[in-house]
């Protein structure tokens, strides 16, 4: 019997079975490999995503942190390079931020330490910065000024008008103004606009300086020059007039000539006294007057003896009696010549205004500074807390001084009664000299007076035993 399938056929079937088995096996392996590959790719992608997230977190932290930020270290070259670049960028950013903060701090310190007011404005006249001095002079809160229109803050219409005009034409402007927040004060406001290449205003600087003291000094200087000129002109005019009169009448009338010569002599003496007082006030007001004055223990009795000998005859001629009440063994730390001049000026004034038959008392005692207060005190009063002072008082029985004059009594050339003072030979500098003599000694001078009750002038000078 012949076989159903030939050998060739069997081999073909076997081969096909083998091929089918191999194909089946290969498909399963490919599937496994594919699944493994996908899994590994997912793991790799997850790791990359995690690394990128870490890098992103560090980068975000560096953007909000003022300090140094550390970046992660990666094995992958690309991420490692990216991390190094981020670290370099944030380090540079930190340096730049520190420089900006430092410059901002320096600018703030500079602005706030300025004695003058400074306001920086933008192109729309809004405040970019303003220091405390500007806020004080203009009357606004510096912490709430930034970003606001300057006109909303300023209470000085003149400054607002100057600012508007300067923004329009670009011209620098300044003017002397009185701020409403400080009546009596004077400020110098200067405005400078900043412009770009097209001449458009891009901002402005407003500088405000308190020049009250400078203006007061300038006014005092002008008044002083005017007063000196007037005081010098009067005796010089009198002298020239009487000399011309003598020349015209000749020597035929000896009595008339002598009277005119006496008038010339009085005016010359007045002129000499004025020059002497001007020299004294100039010396006492000089910046180094304290260094040039020698102080030593000075007995008060000796000072009063000199005044009595010097002015006693004038008091006697006026019918005024000089009395004294001096505490024993009282010594001042003083320059004898200057204190004699100060007491002499006070006594001379008292003689000049005292009625005939009255008395002038010169008294001296030691007293604690805090008890030695009186009206219209001038000098170094604030520097004497707890110091025992020698008080020398000159009290008269004259007409007294109206209270409204007391605060200005020690000013140069200030007179309660101009005509009477000049007729009596006063220069208008006597009490100013007393004030400055007191100041040179670290002391003060006070006055108490009322109409009909006379006047009391008290000179306060440190005692010798207070100085180590």
C-alpha positions in Angstrom: 0.0 0.0 0.0 1.3 3.4 -1.0 1.6 6.1 1.7 -1.1 8.8 1.6 1.4 11.6 1.8 4.6 11.6 0.0 7.8 12.3 1.8 8.2 15.7 0.2 4.8 16.6 1.3 5.6 15.6 4.9 8.7 17.6 4.8 6.8 20.6 3.5 4.2 20.3 6.2 6.8 19.9 8.9 8.6 23.0 7.5 5.4 25.0 7.5 4.7 23.9 11.1 8.2 24.9 12.1 7.9 28.2 10.4 4.6 28.9 12.0 6.0 28.0 15.4 8.9 30.3 14.8 6.7 33.2 13.7 4.5 32.7 16.8 7.5 32.8 19.0 9.0 35.8 17.2 5.7 37.8 17.6 5.6 37.2 21.3 9.2 38.3 21.7 8.6 41.4 19.7 5.6 42.3 21.8 7.6 41.8 25.0 10.5 43.9 23.6 8.0 46.6 22.5 6.4 46.7 25.9 9.8 46.8 27.6 10.9 49.6 25.3 7.8 51.6 26.0 8.2 51.1 29.8 11.8 52.1 29.7 11.0 55.2 27.6 8.3 56.2 30.1 10.7 55.8 33.0 13.3 57.9 31.2 10.8 60.5 30.4 9.5 60.6 34.0 13.1 61.1 35.2 13.7 63.9 32.7 10.4 65.5 33.8 11.4 65.2 37.4 14.8 66.8 36.8 13.2 69.6 34.8 10.7 70.2 37.6 13.6 70.4 40.1 15.4 72.8 37.9 12.2 74.9 37.4 11.7 75.0 41.2 15.2 76.2 41.8 14.8 78.8 39.0 11.5 80.1 40.5 13.1 80.3 44.0 16.0 82.3 42.6 13.6 84.8 41.1 11.9 85.5 44.4 14.9 85.1 46.8 17.3 87.9 47.8 20.0 85.4 48.7 22.0 82.8 46.8 20.1 79.9 45.3 21.7 76.4 44.7 20.8 74.5 41.5 20.8 70.6 41.3 23.6 68.7 39.7 22.6 66.5 36.8 24.3 63.6 35.0 22.7 64.4 31.7 24.9 66.8 29.8 22.1 68.9 28.5 20.4 69.4 31.8 23.8 69.8 33.5 24.7 72.6 31.1 21.3 74.2 31.5 21.6 74.1 35.3 25.0 75.8 35.2 23.6 78.5 32.9 20.7 79.1 35.2 23.1 79.3 38.2 25.3 81.8 36.4 22.3 83.9 35.3 20.8 84.0 38.8 24.2 84.9 40.3 24.5 87.8 37.9 21.0 88.8 38.7 21.7 88.8 42.5 24.8 91.0 42.0 22.7 93.4 39.9 20.0 93.4 42.5 22.5 94.1 45.2 24.0 97.0 43.3 20.6 98.5 42.6 19.6 98.2 46.3 22.9 99.7 47.3 22.5 102.6 45.0 18.9 103.1 46.1 20.0 103.1 49.7 22.8 105.5 49.1 20.4 107.8 47.2 17.9 107.6 50.0 20.6 108.3 52.6 21.8 111.3 50.6 18.3 112.7 50.1 17.3 112.3 53.7 20.5 113.7 55.0 20.2 116.8 52.9 19.5 120.0 54.8 17.6 121.3 51.8 14.4 119.8 50.4 14.6 117.7 47.2 11.7 116.6 45.1 12.2 114.5 41.9 9.3 114.6 39.4 8.5 112.6 36.2 7.2 113.9 32.8 3.7 114.3 34.2 4.7 116.2 37.3 4.2 113.1 39.5 6.5 112.6 42.5 9.2 110.0 42.0 10.9 110.8 45.4 10.8 113.5 48.0 13.0 113.8 51.1 11.9 114.7 54.6 13.1 118.3 54.4 11.0 118.9 51.3 8.0 117.3 53.0 8.5 119.5 56.1 8.9 122.7 54.2 6.0 122.1 51.8 3.8 120.4 54.3 3.1 116.9 53.1 3.7 113.3 54.2 6.8 112.0 52.3 5.7 108.3 52.7 2.5 109.0 50.8 3.9 111.3 48.1 5.3 108.8 45.6 3.1 108.7 42.4 1.0 111.7 43.3 0.7 114.9 41.3 2.9 117.5 42.9 0.1 120.1 42.8 -1.9 117.8 45.1 0.9 118.0 47.7 2.2 121.5 47.5 0.4 124.3 49.5 2.4 127.1 47.9 0.7 128.4 44.8 3.8 130.3 43.7 5.8 127.0 43.5 3.0 125.3 41.5 3.0 128.3 39.1 6.8 128.2 38.7 6.7 124.4 38.0 4.0 124.8 35.3 6.0 127.6 33.6 9.2 125.7 33.8 7.6 122.5 32.2 6.3 124.7 29.4 9.4 126.6 28.4 12.3 124.7 30.0 13.7 127.7 31.8 15.2 127.4 35.3 13.2 129.3 37.9 13.7 130.2 41.5 12.1 132.6 44.0 11.9 133.5 47.7 8.7 132.3 49.3 7.1 132.0 52.7 5.8 128.4 53.3 2.3 128.4 54.9 3.5 125.6 57.2 6.1 127.9 58.9 4.9 131.5 59.0 7.9 133.9 59.2 10.2 131.5 57.5 11.7 132.1 54.0 12.6 129.4 51.5 14.4 129.7 48.2 12.7 127.3 45.7 14.6 126.4 42.5 13.2 124.3 39.7 15.2 122.7 36.8 13.4 120.7 34.1 15.0 117.7 32.3 14.4 117.4 28.6 15.0 114.7 25.9 16.4 115.2 22.4 13.0 116.5 21.1 12.9 119.1 23.9 10.1 117.4 25.7 10.1 117.5 29.4 10.9 114.1 30.9 11.1 115.2 34.6 12.2 118.0 36.9 14.2 118.6 40.1 12.8 120.9 42.8 15.3 122.1 45.4 14.0 124.0 48.4 16.4 125.7 50.8 15.4 127.3 54.1 17.2 130.7 53.9 15.5 132.2 56.9 18.7 132.6 58.9 20.6 134.0 55.9 17.8 136.5 55.1 17.7 137.5 58.8 21.5 138.0 58.8 21.3 140.0 55.6 18.6 142.2 57.0 20.6 142.7 60.2 23.6 143.6 58.2 21.7 146.1 56.1 20.1 147.5 59.3 23.5 147.7 60.9 25.0 149.5 58.0 22.1 151.9 57.8 22.2 152.6 61.6 25.9 153.1 61.7 25.7 155.4 58.7 23.0 157.4 60.5 24.8 157.5 63.8 28.0 158.7 62.2 26.4 161.2 59.9 24.7 163.1 62.7 27.8 164.1 64.8 29.8 164.6 61.6 27.1 166.9 60.2 27.0 168.8 63.5 30.7 169.2 63.6 30.9 170.5 60.0 28.0 172.9 60.6 29.4 174.5 63.7 32.9 174.7 62.2 31.4 176.5 59.2 29.5 178.8 61.6 32.7 179.6 63.5 34.5 180.4 60.3 31.8 182.8 59.3 31.6 184.7 62.6 35.3 184.7 63.1 36.8 185.2 66.6 35.1 188.5 67.3 32.6 186.9 69.7 34.7 184.7 72.0 31.7 183.6 74.1 29.7 182.4 71.1 32.8 180.7 69.6 33.4 178.8 72.9 29.8 177.6 73.0 30.1 176.3 69.4 33.4 174.6 70.3 31.8 172.9 73.2 29.1 171.6 70.9 31.8 170.4 68.5 33.6 168.7 71.3 30.5 166.9 72.5 29.8 165.7 69.0 33.4 164.6 68.6 33.2 162.7 71.9 30.0 161.1 70.8 31.7 160.1 67.5 34.6 158.7 69.5 32.3 156.8 71.8 30.5 155.3 68.8 33.7 154.2 67.2 34.8 152.6 70.5 31.5 150.8 70.9 31.7 149.6 67.2 35.1 148.2 67.8 33.9 146.5 71.0 30.9 144.9 69.4 33.0 143.8 66.4 35.5 142.1 68.7 32.8 140.5 70.9 30.9 139.2 67.9 33.9 137.7 66.2 34.0 133.9 65.9 37.1 133.5 68.1 36.3 136.1 70.7 36.1 133.5 73.5 39.6 132.2 72.6 41.0 135.7 72.7 39.5 136.7 76.1 41.6 135.7 79.2 39.5 134.8 82.2 40.7 134.7 85.8 39.3 134.9 89.3 38.0 138.4 89.7 36.8 139.9 93.0 33.4 141.6 92.5 34.2 144.3 95.1 37.1 145.5 93.0 34.9 145.7 89.9 32.3 147.8 91.8 35.1 150.0 93.2 36.2 150.8 89.6 32.6 151.6 88.5 32.1 153.8 91.6 35.3 155.8 90.9 34.6 156.1 87.2 30.9 157.0 87.3 30.4 158.4 90.8 31.1 162.0 89.7 28.5 161.7 86.9 25.9 160.3 89.3 26.7 163.1 91.9 26.4 165.7 89.2 23.0 164.3 88.2 21.9 164.2 91.9 21.7 160.4 91.9 23.1 158.3 94.8 25.0 155.1 94.1 24.6 152.4 96.8 26.0 148.9 96.9 25.1 145.5 98.5 27.9 143.0 97.7 28.2 139.5 99.2 31.5 138.9 100.9 34.3 137.1 99.1 32.4 136.8 95.8 34.7 136.1 92.8 33.8 135.7 89.2 35.6 133.7 86.5 35.9 136.7 84.3 37.9 139.2 82.3 38.0 142.2 84.6 38.1 144.9 81.9 35.1 143.4 80.0 33.0 143.0 83.2 33.9 146.6 84.2 32.7 147.7 80.8 29.4 145.7 81.1 28.6 147.0 84.6 29.7 150.5 83.6 27.2 150.4 80.7 24.4 149.3 83.0 25.2 152.0 85.6 25.7 154.7 83.0 22.2 153.9 81.5 20.7 154.0 85.0 22.3 157.4 85.7 21.0 158.7 82.4 17.4 157.8 83.0 17.2 158.2 86.8 15.5 161.4 88.2 17.3 163.7 90.6 17.2 162.6 94.2 16.8 158.9 93.3 19.2 156.0 94.1 20.8 153.3 92.1 21.7 150.1 93.9 24.5 147.8 92.7 24.1 144.4 94.3 26.0 141.1 93.9 25.3 137.6 95.3 25.9 133.9 94.4 22.9 131.9 93.3 22.0 128.6 91.6 21.4 129.1 87.9 18.0 127.5 87.8 16.7 130.2 90.2 18.3 133.0 88.2 15.6 133.6 85.7 14.0 136.9 84.7 12.2 138.4 81.7 14.1 138.9 78.4 17.1 136.7 79.2 19.8 136.6 76.5 23.0 134.7 76.4 24.2 131.2 77.1 21.3 130.3 79.4 20.9 126.7 78.2 24.5 125.8 78.9 24.4 126.7 82.6 22.2 124.0 84.1 23.2 123.4 87.7 25.9 126.1 87.7 26.3 128.5 90.6 26.4 132.0 89.1 27.5 135.4 90.4 24.6 137.8 89.9 25.4 141.5 89.6 22.2 143.6 89.6 21.9 147.3 88.8 18.5 148.6 90.0 17.3 152.1 89.4 14.2 154.2 90.3 13.7 155.6 86.8 10.5 155.7 84.7 10.7 152.1 83.7 10.5 150.5 80.3 7.3 149.5 78.5 7.0 145.7 78.3 6.7 145.7 74.5 10.3 147.0 74.3 11.9 144.4 76.6 12.4 141.5 74.1 14.4 143.8 71.7 16.2 145.8 74.3 19.6 144.1 73.7 19.6 144.5 70.0 22.1 146.8 68.4 20.9 150.4 68.0 17.5 149.6 69.5 16.3 152.6 71.5 13.1 153.0 73.6 13.2 156.7 73.1 15.4 157.6 70.1 15.5 161.4 70.6 16.2 161.3 74.4 18.9 158.6 74.0 20.8 160.6 71.4 20.4 163.8 73.4 21.9 162.0 76.5 24.9 160.8 74.4 23.9 157.2 74.0 25.2 155.3 71.0 22.6 152.6 71.0 25.2 149.8 71.4 25.6 149.8 75.2 23.2 146.9 76.0 24.2 144.9 73.0 27.8 145.1 74.3 26.6 143.9 77.7 24.8 141.0 76.1 27.9 139.9 74.1 30.2 140.3 77.2 27.9 138.0 79.1 27.9 135.5 76.2 31.7 135.5 76.0 31.8 134.6 79.7 29.3 131.8 79.2 26.7 133.8 81.1 23.6 135.8 80.4 21.9 139.1 81.2 18.2 139.8 82.1 16.0 142.7 82.6 12.9 143.3 84.7 11.0 146.6 84.3 7.6 148.1 84.5 6.3 151.6 83.9 6.8 153.7 87.1 8.7 151.0 89.0 12.2 151.5 87.5 14.4 148.8 85.9 16.6 145.9 87.2 19.3 144.6 84.9 21.1 141.4 86.1 24.4 140.2 84.8 25.0 136.4 85.4 28.6 135.2 85.2 30.0 131.9 86.4 31.7 131.9 89.8 35.5 131.4 90.0 35.1 128.3 92.2 32.8 126.7 89.5 35.6 126.4 87.0 38.0 123.5 87.4 
